[in-house]
Amino acid sequence: MKVYTTDKIRNVVLLGHGGSGKTSLAEAMAYLAGVTSRMGKVADGNTISDYSKEEQKRQFSIFSSVIPIEWEGCKINIIDTPGYFDFVGEVEEAISAAGAAIIVVNGKSGIEVGTQKAWELCEKYKLPRFVYVSNMDVDNASFRQVVEDMTAAYGKKMAPFHLPIRENEKFVGYVNVIGENGNRWQGKEVVPCEVPEYNKANLQICRDTLMESVAETSEEMMDRYFNGETFSEAEIRAALRINVCDCSLIPMTMGSNTLCQGVFTLLDDIVKYMPSPENRKVAGINLKTNDIYNADYDFAKAKSAYVWKTIVDPFIGKYSLIKVNSGVLKTDDVLYNVDKDIEEKVGKLYVLQGNKPIEVPELHAGDIGALAKLTGARTGNSLSTKATTIKYGMAQISQPYTYMRYKPKNKGDVDKISQALQKITHEDLTVKAVNDSDNRQMLLYGMGDQHLEIVVSRLLNEYKVEVELDRPKIAYRETIRKQSDVEYKYKKQSGGHGQYGHVKMRFSPSGNLEEPYEFEQEVVGGAVPKNYYPAVEKGLQESVLRGPLAAYPVVGVKAVLYDGSYHPVDSSEQAFKIAAIQAFKKGFMEAQPVLLEPIMSLKVTVPDAYTGDIMGDLNKRRGRVLGMNPIAGGKQVIEADIPMSGLFGYCTDLRSITGGRGEYTYEFARYEQAPSDVQEKEVAARAAKVAENNAED
């Protein structure tokens, strides 16, 4: 592949609902550009972008992938992204590398939740965008309906660049709104034709909208427009490019991916109207001067790049996908990783076509490429020269809130699983493996149930280790509500030295649920010698790890050693430690022990129409709604307190209730006393486990 300068590069991300046709559009583009000799199909598992075994098996995109193509003297880096919500992290990474977007809408299904989410992401990152309506060869696909719906949803900046020509219910050509001419497909060729009568009224409306946009680009254009002058095609295209780049105009076009119809003109329009990196801004911090460094994809400035994605594949190795933010990267450059404080030699430079690396001699500012085997580099790292150290802000990646407990099927695989998960978490920032030592469990976090299922499948197929997912244990705590006064005498005689430890202790609530226990001593007259106080406290330390009620950690207990006795020969630290443990068990159970459950502070963002259903569902989960706050876009943020146990399966239910439109976040708020039925259930479970262990012994 040739080397392209900044002005000849277009970085375009494909966004849209799952199944809208993003991967097949990328495939059609690659085919037309000569990257492949025949078009692959998602159903056949032979597309360029869906190259992983999981994607081929499931027949949908899981990872974002880059397909660089050459078109009209330019390089277009097409980034194909997943459409399903569990893989939103891949989409967010891809957007951080893109300079423009194509929102793909299925002409049959119209606007879907994924369309709306794609639009919101483009608005958030101020991405210029096209709307491409796919599946136009299907009978009941309606370009006009999509245009009307998009205009109703997002305003009059929606501008159809083409109108479909249909004959006998078949998609046979298109009308070019800018050129005011008809075009018909004959095989792979396009031949001019008359504009059909039924298109003429629509053509005039669309053209008037475009001319108004052109006129608004400058006062001179506005004057000419009002004087009735006509603009040349070159003037129209130049003005429209300005409108597209500043997001004041959103071109709409359409086609059939499988028949490769409409894709040729889409590629032409990408080159003509979408911004090159030199029209975009990017800034970091110069760590040597602490000044803002406006890289702005300037090839003349010091080299710098951002790692926007990491691929760790057992078959093709590790690649760090980078976007060059300034300067020109060359083979054998030495780059300084600002985040890891290490220098690494680049070696060879690549561009990845799906999973196929193609070596290139250099990458100019604004281009997307790949570096192999950068040991320290992680997604979100900044690369620069040691002389000019630049740190770029990391892309915002969604936080995973769905989690399950995982166990190895084979206990000997623990280390292998840990290493495999480390690689997966380097690749996918929305996967987290957490060791919950309090509850003796390993937790796997992801964006949804399907996401976790795919991680488990990858562990088996790629890393040859098997894990089982199970419902996680809730981090309950135990405490007491009343006071108790107990004594315990540990006495053992078995020839030789005996064992003797005698303690009298009071237990009461400390009022501090942050700490397991408070220990005080009020012994008078040396009834228990001072050198045994640490042994008594050690007994408490061990006791609070697993409470007597249901074997959960203990919090908020005050223990006072006030009396006891000792034997000058038989007493020992071990004896007093055992006496304290037994006294704690007895005293705890006599002081009205209760189970505490974690309460989470939950925020659910949903469209207005779903607020009633959401609040009803939260009530079923023992949630307490605290209030609602309206936000932009006709949405409400519902704030509630909810027991952690009530959040299990919430992701799936929320998507089901809202059709995927709802989002939620939560964080730990406090502990509260669990209802009696929850406590009884946990105590019974503990008793059953103890009985089972005794039976095994």
Secondary structure, DSSP 4 states (H G I P E B T S, - for coil): -----GGGEEEEEEEESTTSSHHHHHHHHHHHTTS-SS---TTTT--SS--SHHHHHHTS--S-EEEEEEETTEEEEEEE---SGGGHHHHHHHHHH-SEEEEEEETTT-S-HHHHHHHHHHHHTT--EEEEEE-TTSTT--HHHHHHHHHHHH-TTEEESEEEEEETTEEEEEEETTTTEEEEEETTEEEEEPPPHHHHHHHHHHHHHHHHHHHTT-HHHHHHHHTTPPPPHHHHHHHHHHHHHTTS-EEEEE-BTTTTBSHHHHHHHHHHHSPPGGGS--EEEETTTTEEEE-TTBTTSPPEEEEEEEEEETTTEEEEEEEEEESEEETT-EEEETTTTEEEE--SEEEEETTEEEEESEEETT-EEEEE--SS--TT-EEE-SSS-EEPPPPP-PPP-EEEEEEESSGGGHHHHHHHHHHHHHH-TT-EEEEEGGGTEEEEEESSHHHHHHHHHHHHHHH---EEEEPPPP--EEEESS-EEEEEEEEE-SSSS-EEEEEEEEEEE-S-TTSSEEEEE---TTSS-GGGHHHHHHHHHHHTTS-TTTSPPB-SEEEEEEEEE--TTTB-HHHHHHHHHHHHHHHHHHS-EEEEEEEEEEEEEEEGGGHHHHHHHHHHTT-EEEEEEEETTTEEEEEEEEEGGGGTTHHHHHHHHHTT--EEEEEEEEEEEPPHHHHHHHHHHHHHHHHHHHHH-
